[in-house]
Each structure stands twice: as C-alpha cells, then as structure tokens.
Amino acid sequence: LLAAPSPLAIWLDVEPANSWSARRSLNDATVRGILDHLLTQPGHPLIGIYSNASFWQQIAGDWSSISVPEWIATGAPDPPGCPPGFAAGPVWLSQSTDGARDIDTVC
C-alpha cells in the first residue's frame, strides 16, 4: 500500500474565488466547523487561514475572534513588512507578487 505523508500544515483558503454563501453567518459556521474538526484530530498539523482583510470582511464579516495563524494575501508587489491580520490570529506569512510569481514572506 502507498500512503501519503501527513501534512505539516493546512491553510484554509478564504477568498472570493471559492464558493461561499451570500449569508456570512453560514460562511462563519462552515469555517468554524472545518477548524473544529481539524483541531480536534489527534496529532493534527498546524491549521491556519489564508485570506486578507477585504476577502475576510466580504466572506466572514466582522468575525474576528478566530485565533489561528494567518497567511495574508496582499496582491501587492513587494509590500514593506507584514500587513496587519484580518482576525485575532498571529500573522505568520505574507504573500505578495512580482507580476510573474508569488513571493511568500515569513512574518
């Protein structure tokens, strides 16, 4: 049997390119349910959320009590430093672009 290695990290992708409800409360419940499930698994990997303040507001509204690591999609070329987070979690990564490829920065 072939077995896939366990992931070291899982980043939930919360951005408008995915399918989301027009009801933010349903989106919040979806994200919360996924997080609750993943975080209660024995030996779970790092769990975080990939988004930005604009996407998060559009999809999740004012829900800011979530405190898992954040990976911020800036969409900007070479932003200085790391942007502020969109919820209550620590910002671990920032993603910018040089027009040809994405550049991830550890915060």
Sequence and secondary structure as in RCSB ss.txt:
>XXXX:A:sequence
LLAAPSPLAIWLDVEPANSWSARRSLNDATVRGILDHLLTQPGHPLIGIYSNASFWQQIAGDWSSISVPEWIATG
APDPPGCPPGFAAGPVWLSQSTDGARDIDTVC
>XXXX:A:secstr
       SEEEEE STTS   S HHHHHHHHHHHHHHHHTSTT  EEEEEE HHHHHHHHTT     S EEEE  
SSS SS    SSSS EEEEEEE SSSEEEEE 
